[in-house]
Amino acid sequence: MEKEITAFQIDLQDNVATMLSEAKAGEQVRLIGDCHEAGLAAATDIPTGHKIALKDIRAGEDIVKYGVVIGRATADIPKGSWVHLHVMHSIYDERSSHLDVKTGAPKDTKYE
């Protein structure tokens, strides 16, 4: 049996959805929640719990989740791509540019 890959869109205004399972580039992702579409293809590998772009997002455009702006794109983000700190800046966490892309750990703090 093939595993089902799903992502949850919280609000119809969102341009990202949260992955409920890991997706590999090329795999079909089923959308659940308040959605305009039934699904889309993952353009890149996307870890569980991270965001997938529901449409093309241009550099400088808002990232919308929960129906509110949570950040801004720092690069063009194609539909189906992984949306995380490597392509966006959080408007809630001014330190987001100092966090490790994979782990979220601060890169500007030394722990002894």
C-alpha positions in Angstrom: 0.0 0.0 0.0 1.3 3.4 -1.0 1.6 6.0 1.7 -0.6 9.0 1.5 1.2 12.3 1.6 -0.9 15.2 3.0 -0.6 18.8 3.9 -3.1 21.0 5.9 -4.2 24.3 4.6 -5.6 26.3 7.6 -7.3 29.2 5.8 -8.5 29.8 2.3 -6.3 33.0 2.2 -3.1 30.9 2.9 -0.4 30.6 0.3 1.3 27.8 2.2 0.1 24.6 3.9 1.8 22.5 6.6 3.1 19.1 5.7 1.6 16.3 7.8 4.0 13.8 6.3 7.3 14.1 4.5 7.3 14.6 0.7 10.0 13.9 -1.8 10.3 16.0 -5.0 7.8 14.8 -7.6 5.4 13.1 -5.1 1.7 14.1 -5.1 0.5 15.9 -2.0 -3.2 15.8 -1.0 -4.5 19.0 0.6 -6.9 18.9 3.5 -8.6 21.7 5.4 -9.8 24.9 3.8 -8.5 24.4 0.3 -9.0 25.7 -3.2 -7.3 22.6 -4.8 -7.3 18.9 -4.0 -3.6 18.6 -4.2 -0.3 19.5 -5.9 3.1 18.0 -6.7 6.0 18.6 -4.4 8.7 20.5 -6.3 11.3 19.8 -3.7 11.8 17.5 -0.7 9.8 18.9 2.2 10.1 17.7 5.8 7.1 16.8 8.0 5.8 19.9 9.8 7.3 22.4 7.3 5.4 24.5 4.8 4.7 23.9 1.1 4.0 26.7 -1.3 0.5 26.5 -2.7 1.3 29.0 -5.5 4.3 30.7 -6.9 5.4 33.3 -4.4 7.7 36.1 -5.6 10.6 37.6 -3.6 9.2 40.3 -1.4 5.6 38.9 -1.3 3.9 38.0 2.0 3.9 34.4 3.3 0.3 33.8 4.6 -0.6 31.1 7.1 -3.6 31.1 9.5 -5.1 33.8 7.3 -2.4 36.2 8.5 1.0 37.3 7.2 3.7 35.4 9.0 6.7 36.5 6.9 8.1 37.6 3.6 9.7 35.7 0.8 13.5 36.5 0.4 13.6 34.6 -2.9 11.2 33.4 -5.6 9.4 30.3 -4.3 7.9 28.0 -7.0 4.5 26.3 -6.3 5.1 23.0 -4.5 8.4 24.1 -2.9 9.7 24.0 0.7 9.0 27.3 2.5 11.3 27.8 5.4 14.1 30.1 6.7 16.2 29.6 3.5 13.6 31.5 1.4 11.7 33.6 3.9 12.1 36.0 6.8 9.7 35.8 9.8 8.0 39.0 10.8 7.5 37.6 14.2 11.0 36.5 15.1 13.6 39.2 14.2 16.3 36.7 14.9 15.0 34.3 12.2 17.9 35.2 9.9 20.3 33.9 12.6 18.7 30.5 12.9 20.0 27.3 11.4 17.8 26.4 8.4 17.4 22.7 9.3 17.3 22.7 13.1 16.1 26.2 14.0 18.9 26.5 16.5 20.5 30.0 16.9 23.8 30.4 15.0 24.7 33.6 16.8 24.7 32.2 20.4 27.6 30.2 21.9 26.7 27.5 24.4 29.4 26.5 26.9 
